[in-house]
Amino acid sequence: MSELSDIAKQAMIQPQEAMSEVKNKKNSLYIGIPKETSFQENRIALTPLSVGLLVQNGHEVVIEAGAGLAANFNDNHFSEQGAMIVYDKKEVYKADLIIKIAPPTEDEVSMMKMGQVLFSALQMSTIKVEFLQSLMKKNITALSFEYLRDEGNVLSVVRAMSEIVGATSVLIAAEYLSNVFEGKGLMLGGITGVPPTEIVILGAGTVGEYAARTALALGAEVKVFDSSIYKLRRLQNNIGSRVFTSVIQPVVLQKALWCCDVAIGAIRAEHGRSPCIVSEETVSKMKSNSVIIDVSIDQGGCFETSRITNHKVPTFRKHDVIHYCVPNIASRVSRTATYALTNIFTPILLEIGEMGGIMNLIWERPGIRNAIYLYQGKLTNKDLSDRFNIPMKDLDLLIVSNR
């Protein structure tokens, strides 16, 4: 009995790692939201209610005056939720974490402080090596919206914006078919006894799917073309009804384009330029006053006649076909886009606070890890490394070495 007692006493003085108290790692974030300076960028990363939720959880939010006006959020909407409104952009860049839509400009990068965390888009097609090097010199940890994945391994921001762009592109087409914009004078869709308008959609990804959904809901006749049978099958299954689908056969595609009222280009490239699959000759034979919406224009466009336009002068005519080639269609419905973005970003910011910093969140969440292209000034993105010939570091090893 005494032997058992001695053993028990000995056990009591052994290290008790499993029983040690786990300390609360929660910390307060200092978040800055500058006003967007990118041309016709109307979105803002967080809504007033999201700011209120962050403030209630002990975080501090500073916003540049007028940052939300383009999305119809006034300064007082944010201040009433506990945000600090400042008129000097430099004050915003004193925050530990900066969240914005477009990548920071050269002037904005110069205002950033050492070791800051940046949440923004990367815009791979326009990024310059000088921008990257400036961030690297300041030991910035940067997260790109385009690479951000959710629990289902879906590119969450890309998916949300693609849903908006797909649905909006059909509504834009409806405007330009009407007499108001010197179109054909057609109502998109159809009524009893009147043949429906015909819409050709190039691409069966998220943009193509939501364009097809909206067009079908309005009563239009829809034809979808894509080079992937898998994507075409998925589109039909997701929509829940059979629509005309075809792989991209030049003869079939030409006939469809010559007969249609609206053509929507939604073919995306994994890397680089989107494929240009519709020649100028084909466009020249399309019906007079028909409408082309080239959603892929930010990657070069998939119509040979396309060239970039903007929200002030969104269209031009070529071969008597109306071309709409605005790259940031989501900014046209900036308030809806802002709500979609804030639903993604707010939980991430709250988790960073709960976990005691972004390093812990990167460690726990593969989807966040995938979006990090700079970690404490070191390049961790393979696409950027290949493009600019800059050596990259393995993010997992960097995190392990800092834990």
Steps between C-alpha positions, in 0.01 A plus 500: 500500500784733593670416169185608313490820703863578409424438132200733519713771665766456234235537228379823658839666457539396136454774235128550437499642145154369412346666806662842459263789442473627144536877501256717307683615189240759398644839411373832368548597135567850370337504154534777240271550198629764254289664230544330163695701244486246217302625197125439544548262793176551695515211746616503862620195692272528807146625562411711806332203673813288451708782646260509795546125554878539499484790746271300730765227502761744628664599172580854388401614148620821336348608167598778264220755453290429192625142461149356477322775304525325162314202653248739664636464853547838671770575755241529776382144425848379594557740790167399657632142506815603684745565217743792517469727192821678398568748220870427460582180310828471692301448821330195343836348408611509864270199557648152543272346238393676179201365307403645161374389159760605242873446563668800665661760274866601525405796722295274726781245528733783609257575788498139622702410807737212563340163569148606401233255381330576167170357373430602139461376146820410318392557137755265352459638146616852597735445795857631465817367656570841662175470697603161636851615588365804688280275714783253557729776628241586766460138615131507407277194540257520207187302421347496151121483463532309171672204668278489811322164542219400736441174689368337179823592316309754288661832406251692713553860379539397135181292526299780666607762245443256212142439616439876504667558162313212335157620609579868438632438148155379390331803656749726318419322174130560564568876529693518174240300310242765585431827315648703786854420382415491131475122497263276311204592716469146632389384841743239625302181530168467333124516541217286370505482123836681466820298445746533791832679462799275440807516722832326433728452802865411449628322809325267746673615819335696782449813286347293220279308741354810666457673166307195378288491818403866464433478126283189542307666784424793266375261233788517253622213285850411620788322329818426697836413344810373679796278416440291815227234501534481878418872541204478261359200688552674835321811373197297392490316833534822703231682303269201526368522146635403162637786294669491160867417564781434258874463494664780306462389139578796270217433252234447770623801699500727192141411411388562859674841511357609165146425623523627858395833651755494784843336532670481841871415515583333831800279421772530763863395480674327791813702425557791265271610217152361435470324162367720217255263331270734303657665194420846367355338189247309712405817689452688170230249400303526826157662489486879496463655850576171675693525827837357609585497872866399531543408866846358428637839395715527815697205358503636145151400387371210292369710206756636254311830478501564877689785667482620859229755585392655832182579693482856363532395136413130525424417136616547144369378166693293251338341194175643640531270804484658848808402707497527881854432630525636855750298711356558850129432444453423872568868580184582306305344788747603770266467797405140418867421432599655834248283687639192323858594593428589862337158553837345410740741670328562837518138626870488399580818695310371803693172482833683485406672827372180661813305406742766615637614165512421131785250540279266705217532247734421210615192689143379561333587168636365166266735309659804665846354452429469127428875478826618662743622235737684735583387852704748705653632178580160348335394173291181538299495174628274221321690219669826601833324548488355148385826346760731655776244556510572873590208731204385708492358850283212619230659717454191717870500590496873574206460739654198676828688549312790664282291733 
